[in-house]
Amino acid sequence: MARFFFLLSGEHSSLPAAEVVGACEALGHTFKPVDVLDQVLVGETSAEPAVLAERLAMSWMIGFHLFTSPAFKREILDSLFSSDFLEIFNPRKTFAITVKRIKRSAQHLQTPELEKWLAEKISREVKFKTDLRNPEFELVFVLTGESCVGGVKVAEVDRKRFTARRPSRRPAFHPSTLTPVLARCMVNLARTPPGGIFLDPFCGVGGILIEAGLVGAIPVGIDIKPEMVEGAKKNLEAFGIRDYRLEVGDARKLGGMEVDAIATDPPYGRQATTAGSEVWDLYRESLHSMTEVLKPGRFLCITAPADIRETGKEAGLEVVDYHEQKVHRSLIRCFHVFRKPGSF
């Protein structure tokens, strides 16, 4: 396994790192965390970085990890030359240097001056030449907290594609639809395998189904409202997803199928913010139904306006992960990741 660092988006305190782990496992690889810093995750995996970058939504880039050092100039340079840097890259190659600062980390260092100083030292010591336009490799130094994470960029996440798929640009729009970034994150948290059958039993107009289809899964969408199912069909077709299944149905009465992953954002609206019994009955009954159709050893990611971990356990699921996101003053969105016991 190789050691990589992931520059995380910072839009949530824990979801981006959890998404990395989920994406690796979805692709059939393990992920061994080594260090968790502010907006930086370091870990070991055998997953291909370019493939990971295509799946991830809450990361900016992936780099081959060389070192983590205190955020001081001399310590950074010494750590670089003490790493495997020279064994990996033959002399006389061209390179560029990028220094990124997370929030207000290491204020005693000025990033332009540090980039120039490092470039001069490296060029002098190993005869590499700087090339800002078309370098053969890019050294990245991330200042996070009191540390510097250094490495070589190996893949970049194209986050603009998620903006291009925002709900308002789709043929069918519904105001409660998750953003593509959150939808993709949920697909990864559910460990959705390429080629696997993916289910969203509260599919709405298909926001999560789109992301599942784009990572190579076969989306199956169910909604109790026919107009939502029709909207999901239009949206899936608009993004070139042809291999899918949609039907009008009740999430509490699934049956007749077997799926490899489930991710869903049930409608909870006004009644759910006051813990209305009807909503919690819906969660309880639908979780039992989802458990029945999920293959053993597979994962389910579901949102709720409160903690439903105990409800998941009652349905026969194991709790894997839990995250909270503040939506507005009176509403939080809780992300739950469950696993059905057994092996596949």
Phi, psi and omega in degrees: 000144178261157179257127182235160168240145181243122175275109187273157187289330180082005181282351174208151186288331185229336183300317182302316179293319179296325179295322178301312180299314181298319180295318178300313182291328177298328181271005177088019181239154173272164174226123180252105180297139177248319181205140177238113181241177180295111180064017176223130175240128177248132180194171183248134178203158174261004178294147179283122184304319182296323179290319177299317182298328177290333183269325190286147178243332188252029174231157177262320183200165176236136180228151172286121187282127177256319183193162166230127185222169170299150185276066174228145189307307184295319179296323179296313181294315179299320180294323178298311183284345175272352181275189178276013186310308185287336178284331183277320185246121178291149179300162176070022171269161178267148183213164171228158180236135174232129174249125180245136179252128175271116180054238183249032181294146172046058182295343179286350179252137175259122189298317180297319180293322179293320178300315181294316181296315179296318180299317180296316182294317181292317180298321182288321186281320188237007175066020173287153178245138178283143177212100185284339184272315184219064183287152176284336171206158182238120174276132181239131178239118184252118177272113182224118185062232177259016184241164171233125175257123183242145179184190181244126180295129180241341179200147179239139179271125179275090183283347179294333182294332178287325175297321180295339181255016183300152188307323183292346180263003182267156178301321179245125185242142171219134187295341182271000183294137176295155172294155177302327179296312179293322179298314179295319178302315180296321177300319179287321178298330178279004179053048183290114183279145174302133181083354181278165176272121183248133182242134165236103184278358171233060197287340183056225180269016166092019181302315179286324179300321179302312183294323177296317179296324182286343174265007173098007177274168176259108186283136173237119183242137178229137174211150184281346181255121181302324181294330176291317179298319178296320177296320178298320178299313179300318183290318178298316179296323182297332181256021171075017180267116185251331183267092182209170175221131179231145176203153173279127183190180185249124181297342180275352183223066184281276177059167173067017179208167176218127188233158183266342181198150176225133170220133185204150180235084184298152177285126179235340168041210187295317184296324183293329181293342176253017178057043179301135186300327181299320180294316183289330171297319178300314179298312183299312183290320181289325177296320175298319180292318179295321179300323181296323185266348180281133179294148176302140180083357181262174192241155179226131176240125183221142176262158177201161178277007178200173182288117179242028180300319179294324177297320177296319178298319179297333178277358178094018181257155175262138178279126179256317186202159181207135180219148176240142178228128177282123179271308170204188190307321186253008184218132171243153175249121182256124179263123180245135173242121180243158175230137175277126181304152179116187179228157181245000000 
